[in-house]
């Protein structure tokens, strides 16, 4: 990419069962709290997994919201409004682009709205549920900047930020609202991942069920929430007096081209995504940082990632403490990377690394990296690498840097 | 709550120029199939696949099967082209509608155990590009784009942004949809269609001379909105240059004739 324009994150709207806003969420994560518990909002008697980090009541959006908008749509609206407010951005500030990461969202809309036998005009243009990018764009019509709705499964949030940065550097927008949010804990989604044997079945001990990198891990626990960010070039942000919360410094993206569901046993392409991000961000081996691992607590995924992190350290000399925050927040699927980036910004602000909860005994396949477990670690931090890997073999890593003090 | 510094002097920002991107049209393919022809097509791809995931390919979503056929036809135009570092961007239209209908009904009747574990892996927005990346051995990013009616042109904005973000060697762009929309509670008799276009990086002054190109750049306010299915016939005919509006009219897509190549 030509030019050397710095990309600033100037606003965040983050919502999770752990709280609203990065202050509340980061405080909880660094204190070792978890929002995982039994599912009570639908009958789980036939489900293998009966636990989740469910959001319950979604904070109201200040915007007029369609009364029949499904929960994911409401959450996206709320996170968007919070992010724009946090950035001090208003429609007259310029051309606002949107890059939104999504999962199987229209399926969730259908499930929550119509139930098993849909009627009406769900598929017709002009139906009550256009794309979420169209819904958002209605709030600031005529801004003439691109909107993109994308999915790379659990890597969607990171891809959204990387494309937003490109959109800014390419000159098509003055600011971009980017990220992902989702209410995943629905009957069908829980059933699918349960039947894939991807979710933990430790139903009698919910707070200790998600165990990234641990010898006793047996799958992830689903979660709700998300985060949207306002991104601007440093030049543009300075011009309107906006302050940076973090610098989006690097990104790397690859595909395994191996299997729709299973991670490849060959880490080449995961390593490549991480290295691209570190190189683009010009991270050096002497700078202190933190790796927020994707590590959802699945046997194959955690082992593969630990091996890739070891390989990156071996190849580049860049190593850093590692933890996964999914035992605190649950796995937000398409929105996971976005919430983890928001937590990462909280870590940069506080110069602290959260612990991987429930990591009692590091599995032999996950050894050889500096795991943060037990309690959070206060330490100087200049950068954070956040990994996200999704179905379809998508890998996307993002590096955030500590912003300049203004 | 706003973090904007209070009392600071607001300076007028410099509006950057929109960076243009241009690609050589390496190959393209169009496929369509009646709903009844999908199952044999799906079997054909699964049976001929020798890599991992052969079993899961038997569950691929209808639009994915037609997309793979469009990609297969496109590759006949450029049989020697390798796609190792290519990106795949695809816009299936509300994929999985019949599968979701069936599984929601099963859930209502028999509970969670009756649900297929393939529903989300095969029927999500990311499923089609993921499957294409596997078939092609493409290790650049693979992304589902849009997915709703009216979002088809988001593929162009995404192609432009991906090209700026990671400069892949090339891009596969794929659109799928149904000729006439239908509700899953009704009959499933409809025609599915797919357009696949492979765009390779323009690396030297001589690359692609004599070939048509596609370029994205600053908006041209005379442009009409872009339509994927019209593009299919224009690519096939290759008679005259054209341009269309994409990305909420923030970008212009241009079909550039060989004699205009410089």
Interface residues (C-beta under 8 A of the other chain):
Chain A: X1 X2 X10 X11 X44 X45 X46 X47 X48 X85 X86 X87 X88 X94 X95 X97 X99 X102 X103 X104 X106 X107 X110 X111 X115 X116 X117 X118 X119 X122 X123 X124 X125 X130 X131 X133 X134 X137 X143 X144 X145 X146 X147 X148 X149 X150 X151 X152 X153 X156 X159 X162 X163 X165 X166 X167 X169 X170 X171 X172 X173 X174 X187 X188 X189 X190 X191 X192 X193 X194 X195 X196 X197 X233 X235 X236 X238 X239 X240 X241 X242 X243 X245 X251 X252 X253 X254 X255 X256 X257 X258 X259 X260 X261 X262 X269 X272 X276 X390 X391 X392 X393 X394 X396 X406
Chain B: X1 X2 X3 X4 X5 X8 X9 X10 X11 X12 X13 X14 X15 X16 X17 X18 X19 X51 X52 X53 X56 X88 X94 X96 X97 X100 X101 X103 X104 X105 X107 X108 X110 X111 X112 X113 X115 X116 X117 X119 X120 X121 X122 X123 X124 X125 X126 X127 X129 X130 X131 X133 X134 X136 X137 X138 X139 X140 X141 X142 X143 X144 X145 X146 X147 X148 X149 X150 X151 X154 X157 X158 X160 X161 X162 X164 X165 X166 X167 X181 X182 X183 X184 X185 X219 X246 X247 X248 X249 X250 X251
